[in-house]
Amino acid sequence: MIDYSDWELRKLSVDAIRLDKQNPRLPEEMLNEPQKSIIQYMIEEFKILEIAKSIAKNGFFINELPIVAKEGNHFVVVEGNRRITALKLLRNPDIAPPRKKHTYSRLAEDVDTNQWEKLPMYIAPSREAVAPILIARHGSEMTSPWQRIMKMRFLAGDVLKKVPYEEIADRYSVPIAEVRTAAATMLVREMVREADIDDDRKDKYLSEKFQTSTLTRFMETSSFIKKTGFQVNGAALQYEIPKDEFLQIILRMFKDIADETITSRNEVDERKKYISDIFEEITSGKKEENTFEAEQSESEPDKQEPRKPKPRKRVEKLIADTLDFNTGSLKLNELIKEGQKMSVGVYPNAGGLLIRTILDLAVQRLYDINGAISETVDQNGLTLGLTKRINNLHGRHGDWFESTAIRKKFQRFVAHDSQSFVHIETLNDYVHGDYGRPTTDDLRNFWSQIEPLIEMILEED
């Protein structure tokens, strides 16, 4: 049993502490993503705003102190990633996505965020030492429910490290059968990950929302085990039918679960019949001993490279100056030329305003060259708002767009339910809002969004 009373309690910098790339809440593909991407994902998926509101109103409760572990030269949050994310955003709203910055800024207005410059945190001797706490708190749904696959990934991580099942079960206080099920499920997922199927299907099958409980119910039926010789042995999955046939069966099960052809509500007899039917359809009756082993994924450490003299580089412009734009509008041409002289990172606010203005004039020009300029004003002769004019393009003049892809791109740009940061409302916030300062990446993304529209109105020389 671990003696937690020995763990040091130390005040650490909230701004400097790192979120956990190996947090089981995160999708596996984020294992090597930068901290900015992790923060963005946490905001979108885990109700960080609600936590930030609670902290701003009630303070940071002392019974919720984070647990960290030292990895390399940095401390990493192993327990408490959501709360630390909320604190980071309250202390520095600029790290939020553009459409969220003003929200966190307003929350922080009436709070002295300096009180959270440093926060008491427990320092665990290792990441592994924290694991029993995570399983106890989250795996049993005492705090917030982890999806089944998240807990399985945690247990299976030790399996892939060749830790004996008995030791894993004892460490996390779970039955050995649960460890074995976690290992089998994760190995089958790795088999799907390596399969030669299209990315859309793979993303669907490996989604954190995929019903793995249904998968395990079907794989653990006696008929499936008998027909395949399926078993897990340590970090290896073993079966006794040809590789291609076994993979076809697994992919078929994933497809039918994703399509809800089979569900956890199927009775035992229904599961047996389903398995019998797909085996009759797919298998040849051949016997062949096979083993599948998955390699353990490891995150790339955040390296601190030695300082080197930086070569002088060409200053990147807001709009690439390698192209000439003749839109037929003198003012629009001049604004684009000014954008080609403006450094993308030096004047971010001016850059946001300029891109918003260029978009407005480009939309107006598109109506003009198609003989529909009258549609851009209301009954009083006043110009309609930019969002309204873009929406009218989709509703009335979809044929003006050179391709369906471009049209759909602009539909998403103004869609009410869009979660994208590259959105008309973000540009509007830059112009009319009190908060929000575009980053270099934001400006690049917005220019990339509107450039196809500029190309639609170019005149031939």
Secondary structure as GFF3:
##gff-version 3
##sequence-region A 1 461
A	DSSP	three_ten_helix	4	6	.	.	.	ID=ss1
A	DSSP	beta_strand	8	13	.	.	.	ID=ss2
A	DSSP	three_ten_helix	28	30	.	.	.	ID=ss3
A	DSSP	alpha_helix	35	45	.	.	.	ID=ss4
A	DSSP	alpha_helix	48	58	.	.	.	ID=ss5
A	DSSP	three_ten_helix	62	64	.	.	.	ID=ss6
A	DSSP	beta_strand	67	71	.	.	.	ID=ss7
A	DSSP	beta_strand	74	79	.	.	.	ID=ss8
A	DSSP	alpha_helix	81	91	.	.	.	ID=ss9
A	DSSP	three_ten_helix	93	95	.	.	.	ID=ss10
A	DSSP	alpha_helix	98	108	.	.	.	ID=ss11
A	DSSP	three_ten_helix	113	116	.	.	.	ID=ss12
A	DSSP	beta_strand	118	124	.	.	.	ID=ss13
A	DSSP	alpha_helix	127	134	.	.	.	ID=ss14
A	DSSP	pi_helix	135	139	.	.	.	ID=ss15
A	DSSP	alpha_helix	148	160	.	.	.	ID=ss16
A	DSSP	alpha_helix	165	172	.	.	.	ID=ss17
A	DSSP	alpha_helix	176	194	.	.	.	ID=ss18
A	DSSP	alpha_helix	199	205	.	.	.	ID=ss19
A	DSSP	alpha_helix	212	219	.	.	.	ID=ss20
A	DSSP	alpha_helix	222	228	.	.	.	ID=ss21
A	DSSP	beta_strand	231	233	.	.	.	ID=ss22
A	DSSP	beta_strand	236	239	.	.	.	ID=ss23
A	DSSP	alpha_helix	243	258	.	.	.	ID=ss24
A	DSSP	alpha_helix	268	282	.	.	.	ID=ss25
A	DSSP	beta_strand	290	293	.	.	.	ID=ss26
A	DSSP	alpha_helix	330	341	.	.	.	ID=ss27
A	DSSP	alpha_helix	348	369	.	.	.	ID=ss28
A	DSSP	three_ten_helix	373	376	.	.	.	ID=ss29
A	DSSP	alpha_helix	386	396	.	.	.	ID=ss30
A	DSSP	three_ten_helix	398	400	.	.	.	ID=ss31
A	DSSP	alpha_helix	404	414	.	.	.	ID=ss32
A	DSSP	alpha_helix	424	432	.	.	.	ID=ss33
A	DSSP	alpha_helix	440	456	.	.	.	ID=ss34
###
